[in-house]
Amino acid sequence: MWKNGYGNLSYISKSMQETALEKPSKPILTKVVSNTPGRLRLRVAQPQRCKAKMQHMVKILEAQPNISQVRMNSHNGSITIQHDGNEDSLKNVVTTLQDLGVIFADIAGFAETRGGKSEVAAEVSDVVVDLNRRVKEATNGVVDLRFLFPLGLATLSIRQLVAKGLQLEIIPWYVLAWYAFDSFIKLHGTNQSQSTNE
């Protein structure tokens, strides 16, 4: 048995005690995304989403007797902790996290680290960037979504022109052609590394 820095008793193995005493040099900024009985979900701030640090936290948490499961997604910075569900269990989890250097807050810098986007916009952006990466890998770097999306719009505009002629009542071919051109220019005019997560 080992007492953590806040006086709560924690059961932790000898090897875990040694690694738990090594606090990180910088505090780990997190936000509590969800706190329901028996489940705590955290999001680590983007600059601190180091897979090794997060795995270290997971190992320490898994050694706690009142924690049944810990899941981690280093890409999204998400850590989900399943615990006993009583108040003492939650306090022990929070105390252990604080001992590891975790700071809980509605972090003002969260919006800044996410490029000023809302969380939903950032999640959608992350999904699209991930899909783009997969398409690029699948085609060995030949094409990506920044090429395929305008190509799809251009194909639709040509199909519309051939099938319906110069129809002006609904969506004319030239509007789709303009969207194809405009999206190509806009998607290739931005630096993709700004929107990717590392």
NORNOR-V626821 format. One record per backbone hydrogen bond with DSSP energy under -1.0 kcal/mol. NH is the residue of the N-H (numbers start at 1). CO is the residue of the C=O. Records with the same first field share a line. If there is no record, write none. Layout:
NH=CO  CO
//
This chain:
2=10
4=8
7=4
10=2
17=13
18=14
19=15
20=16
21=17
23=21
28=101
30=103
31=43
33=41
34=41
36=39
39=36
40=81
41=34
42=79
43=31
44=77
45=29
48=45
49=46
50=48
54=50
55=51
56=52
57=53
58=54
59=55
60=56
61=57
62=58
63=59
64=61
67=64
68=82
69=82
71=80
73=78
77=73
78=73
79=42
80=71
81=40
82=69
83=38
84=66
90=86
91=87
92=88
93=89
94=90
95=91
96=92
97=93
98=94
99=95
100=96
101=98
102=97
103=28
105=30
107=105
110=107
113=109
114=110
115=112
116=111
122=118
123=119
124=120
125=121
126=122
127=123
128=124
129=125
130=126
131=127
132=128
133=129
134=130
135=131
136=132
137=133
138=134
139=135
140=137
141=136
142=139
147=144
148=144
149=145
151=147
152=148
153=149
154=150
155=151
156=152
157=153
158=154
159=155
160=156
161=157
162=158
163=159
164=160
165=161
176=172
177=173
178=174
179=175
180=176
181=177
182=178
183=179
184=180
185=181
186=182
187=183
188=184
189=185
194=191
195=192
//
